[in-house]
Structures are given as C-alpha cells and as structure tokens.
Amino acid sequence: MEVAGDTERTRFQLFIVSGVSGSGRGSAMRVLEDLGFYCVDNLPVALARSVVGLAREHDPKIAGVALGIDARERLFFPQWPRAFAELERDGFKPEVIFLNASDDVLTQRYSETRRPHPLAEGGMSVVESIRRERLALAEMRERATLVIDTSNTTIHQLREIITAAVRGSKTAKGMTIALVSFGYKYGHPVGLDLILDVRFIPNPFFVPGLRELSGTDARVRDYVMSQAEAGRFVQEVTRLLTFLVPLYRREGKSYLTIGLGCTGGRHRSPVIARALHEALVNEGIEAEVRDHDLARGDG
C-alpha cells in the first residue's frame, strides 16, 4: 500500500477510540468527526488497514481517521497487535484514546437509560458485565496513549480534552501534560500516570474564613503556599518532572497525566496544581490544569 510523502504523512493522524461501554466513546467519535476526521465506529479489526488507506486515497487532505472499537470486538482483539504493526509499516502511528468511568457511574448510567449492557449474558448483572468488559479491554487499555475518565466530565470538557489531544499531536512538543487535582474521599480519577498526595500540607478547611472558599481563591492560595513544605514540594516535583519529561518524550509518550490529591479536592490540590503549572511553564514545559472535584469537595 502506498503512503504519502513525509511532509503529508506528518499532518495525518490516526486515532483508535475504545473504552468501556457507557463511558462516552460515541461522544468522543462525534467530537473527532467535528474536528474533520473520517470516523468509522464498530470496525472489525480486519478492515482497519483498508479503511485508513481508502480514506487517504479518497481525500489526501483529510485531517485523519478515527476508528471506534467496540467491546463486542473482543474476539478479534488478539489480531490488533498485527493490525498496529501493519499500520506502522504503512507509515501511520496509531494513537489509542481509551474512555473510562467508575463502576458506580457506569451502573447509574445503565440504570437511567434502562439499556442492557452489551456483554450481559445469562442474567449477568451490570456490575458483573462491566468487570467482564474491563478484562476484555485490558490490553487495549494498556496500549492507550490517552485515558479519559468521564465519571464527572461534561460533554464540553470531553470536547476540550480531545481537541487538546488532537492539536497536541500536530505540534512538535510531542507530549500533552495534564495536572489533575482531585479528592481522595471520592477515589482517584481513572487514567492517571502519576499520583502525588498533598495531604501533608495543613488543611485550609479548618481555618476560619477559608473553609467555604476554594483553591482558586487568592486567600486560600496564599495560605497554602505560605507553608514551607508546600513550596518545597513544588520545587522538588518540578525537578523530578524536568528530569522525567524529556525521557518520556524520547520514548514517544504522547500524554502524561499527573494526579494531585488532597482530602476533598477543593483547597490544597487545586492550589498545588496551579503552582506546579507555573513552575513547569517557567522551565519551558507546557502543561494544563484540570480540577476533578473542585465543585464538590472539601479539604
């Protein structure tokens, strides 16, 4: 199969979109379609190479191709390593976007829609079906370059995350770094590469006048960053990341998601995420901040 020249090839993107049922894979595909991608959902693995080639042949200027892989394709998952190898030999570098959500959220979504889980068999419960599906998708999840936890993500936030991923792939910086604040009392978000616990910092929740505020408020920020251990923590983590990021880039890692957790995700972790963001930018490392539990947490 012929492929375009190097200049044209670098502009073309190939995304494999997978994930657990009910986590928003269809919504992710619609976002990519709006971004100019040729999208094919529920594609049998045997057709992946042909679809990519035909799409390029039909429209050489196409932004890229997004292939949606349903869990019901699990019988064909053993063929995916070969499909990836064939695509890479053709000059394409597939990136896997994996959509995920907590069991509780997925169960609630199925309860609200009253739809049966696609892998439910013989009276199997929704929870059992979800666990069965996670096992079937384990290898695809392991290969993912971007894992998106949609447990508390709106469609607008999903669009922003995917758009940033697409644009990040088109740039020379090579890796998108996200700093995610969260609260341990709600469980850590799915898809974090690194998790850092900031609960050693004195909690503004117990300081009169700060409890009802959040980490985006200057008074909370000043209190947190006035603690010697907070400033030292940001310095040491910045040193660590200035060492790690070039190594991750060298290995071809496209996305790095770092979780910063406190008790409720409302005070300390949002402050530290923003302080770390500023420190990284000063070191020439681009990053973005996302708050997972800011609107509902305490501490």
Sequence and secondary structure as in RCSB ss.txt:
>XXXX:A:sequence
MEVAGDTERTRFQLFIVSGVSGSGRGSAMRVLEDLGFYCVDNLPVALARSVVGLAREHDPKIAGVALGIDARERL
FFPQWPRAFAELERDGFKPEVIFLNASDDVLTQRYSETRRPHPLAEGGMSVVESIRRERLALAEMRERATLVIDT
SNTTIHQLREIITAAVRGSKTAKGMTIALVSFGYKYGHPVGLDLILDVRFIPNPFFVPGLRELSGTDARVRDYVM
SQAEAGRFVQEVTRLLTFLVPLYRREGKSYLTIGLGCTGGRHRSPVIARALHEALVNEGIEAEVRDHDLARGDG
>XXXX:A:secstr
     HHHHHH EEEEEEE TTSSHHHHHHHHHHTTEEEE S  GGGHHHHHHHHHHH TT  EEEEE  GGGGG
GGGGHHHHHHHHHHTT  EEEEEEE  HHHHHHHHHHHT   TT  TT  HHHHHHHHHHHTHHHHHH SEEEE 
TT  HHHHHHHHHHHHHHHHSTT  EEEEEEEEGGG   TT SEEEE TTS  GGGSTTTTTS TTSHHHHHHHH
TSHHHHHHHHHHHHHHHHHHHHHHHTT  EEEEEEEESSSSSHHHHHHHHHHHHHHHTT   EEEESSTTT   
